[in-house]
Amino acid sequence: MVRAQVALESTVFAHGLPYPISVEVARQMEERVCQEGAEPRIIGILDGEIVVGLTSAQVERLAKGAHVQKVSRRNLPVVVARKMDGATTVAATMWIAHQHGIRVFATGGIGGVHRRVKRSDEGYLDISADLEELGQTPVAVVCSGAKAILDLPATREYLETKGVTVVGYGTEEFPAFFSRSSGLPVDARCDTPGEVAEIIRARLQLGLPGSVLVAVPVPHAEEIPFEEMEPLIEQVVEEAAENGLISAALTPCLLQRLARLTENRSLRANIALLKNNARVAAQIARVLADMLC
């Protein structure tokens, strides 16, 4: 029997959201999954041990910890070998979920191609490991597109190059995280969990590597229009360039700065889309489990 399970990443609670809001959001996401008849599985690492299904106390430990590692595929063996605590990113969560037979994963926004950050006369192009994982690991990812601080056209193109099937859930455009549209196309529009599950099943039956990315727009009530967010994003990206921020340090700092500039509207949007994505992912997971029985 195939179980309806939904993986949840722990980095969003340890590094993406402020404490104690992070712990409450984790609880609410788990509740949304349970309400839709699926089992939530928050994934993280404690003392070098991979845990699939963190307890509330364990989530709090990661959310409050001062030295919790941000774990992707590349440093997963380091964190395990050195018996450290770690919060898993999209890439690491996908890989672990696949090893445990979990086919659906809910998050906020995936990583992608960063906007080009220049320091002096040198240019840096940072491409998230999430994109590589999406291209090779068969776990469906429910998100609200890529984080809006990224280069969305380049990210969308990279997904196409990697053969990732991008589904718009109730939309024909790739969402821009805080905003419901970006002007970028999806490969197919689906309006029900069953339609999405059919595409996931077909991809599995074809034996194709990689993911189906299910892009769910942020709920209407919490949306911040793209034309309002874009100037603020450009501002914080420029500030990051001036401060020499690149790679793993970049995204958390940009999101924190945006929260201040928007008087926490961006934070509220982030929380709303996380909870909504958990709900949608659970619906898809339940239908998919019935199909694969």
C-alpha positions, 0 to 999 in steps of 0.5 A: 500500500502506498502511503500519502505522505508530504515531506517538508523542509526544515531550513524554512523554519531554521533559517527562513522564518524568525523564531518563534513564528517559525515553530508555529508555521511548522505546526500549521503546515503539519495541520494542513497536511493532516486535515487533507488526509496525508501524513506530514514529514518534516525532515532534518538532521540531529546529531548527524542522524537524518530524521524523517518526521521531526517532533515539535520539540525537535523543530524548536531545537533547529529553529532556536539553534545557533549553529544549525547547518544549512544542509544541501546535497554537497555538505550532507555527508559532512554534517552526518560525519561530524554529528552536527545539527542541520536543517535541510534545503529543497535539494537535500529534502528531495534526496532524503524524501526519495530515499524514504519513498515520499513522492510529494514535497511542499515548500515555499519557493525553490532556489534558482539562478541568482541575479548577477551580483557584481563586486568591483569588476568581477561578476558572480553567477550563483545557481542553486543546487535545488535546480540540479536536484529538480532535474534528477530526483523524482519527487514532486515539489509544490511551491510558489515558484522560485523566490522572487529575489532570483532571476526568474526568467533565467531560473525558468529557462534552467528548469526547461533545460533540466527537463523539469515539468512545470505545472501551474496550479490554477494558473497559466503563469509561473508565480513570482513567490510574493506575486501571483504572476511573472509573465513566464509560462508553465508547461501545463495548467492543472486545476485539480489535484487529480490532474496533477497526480496524473502528470506525476504518474505519467512521468514515473511510468515513463521512467524520466528522471527529475521532478514535476514542479507544481507552482501554486500562486500565493493566496489573493489576500496576501499577494504583493503585486509584482510591479510593487515588489520589483523595485524593492527587490532591485534595491535589496539586491544592490545593497547585498552587492555593496556588502559583498553577500553571495551564496548561502548568506544571500537569500536569508538577508535579502528576505529579512530586508524585504520584510522590513521594507514592506512592514512585514507584508512579505513575511505574511505572504510567505507564511500564507503561501507555505500553509496553502502549499502544504494543503495542496501538496497533501491533496495531491499526495492523497490522490497519487497514493490511490493511483499508485496502489 
